[in-house]
Amino acid sequence: MNEEEKTYKKLLDDLKNLPKVDAPKNFETELLRKINSSELEKKESFWDRILTPGKLAPAAVALASAAIIFFVVDINSEEMEDPLNIAPRLREDLVIIESIEEIPVEQLKKSDRVKEEPSILK
């Protein structure tokens, strides 16, 4: 005999030497009733398990969030340009002058103020 057979033989001998336990008279019928009733409880349909409020509410929130993101965020926007590669905009409030003669000069009015000469304090 090899090692495995010795282990199993010892185990079988220990099981045979266990004391007998007296079970109640209706033990087998109660056991079969519990087994059969548990099978009915386990046979829920797939849709009943999926469509429970505990699973349906988070799925609906995730679906609504995905729809909002899909319609609000425009991933393929053609308006988006690289700010480092675009030419600067021309300012329309500035005037481009090519020569000094183009600058309009207004005649200066003579001031009504009398210019005082600095006097030395004596």
Summary of the structure (lengths in Angstrom):
residues: 122
radius of gyration: 49.3
end to end distance: 139.5
largest distance: 140.4
contacts: 129
relative contact order: 0.03
helix: 48%
strand: 0%
